Amino acid sequence: MNKLITLIILLTISLASIKAQNVERYKDYHDKGRMLILEGKYQEAVAQLDTAIQIMPYYARIFQDRGYAYMQLKKYKLALRDFDHVLKKQPYLDEVKLQRGMALYHLNYLDDAERDLLSIRKARPDKNFEAEYYLESINKEKELLRYKEQERINILRYQAESRRLERARHRENVIWNTVVPLAFWTSVFLTW
């Protein structure tokens, strides 16, 4: 019995030491990834952060940093996936919501981006320069889309009106070139 208790204690200690090593290993990879981000080496940073996530998949900060690196690489779908993961765990992080709004904007999900950015404006009215810039861009794009849609509608209306006039001219041609001469010659023939 004593041997069993000793064995259990030794296993517990060794597992605790392995977990402590994992924490240190995760921190090393995470710190390297963050340093690479600061140096502008985003692809290498993603590789380091991927390893950190494999070791400790439950720390949201790693996903946030990897999402930022993906944003710099213009891999917006991957960035969005990471930001969504972080916001599921910590929905109060305004910085992540701002980054997600920017990723959504670049993926052309304007309404979703606008919703995130408006919540940033509301939560941090004094520090929302980036959100304001993107909101202004969204409004310009929506206005442009409305203008293009109106232009398309005008083209369709013009085409419909042109077809209507073409059919009216065709009817007039049929009447004046076929029906009227036929009626004239029929009346001449019948009066003869």
Secondary structure, 3 states (H helix, E strand, C coil): CHHHHHHHHHHHHHHHHHHHHHHHHHHHHHHHHHHHHHHCCHHHHHHHHHHHHHHCCCCHHHHHHHHHHHHHCCCHHHHHHHHHHHHHHCCCCHHHHHHHHHHHHHCCCHHHHHHHHHHHHHHCCCCCHHHHHHHHHHHHHHHHHHHHHHHHHHHHHHHHHHHHHHHHHHHHHHHHHHHHHHHHHHHHHHHC
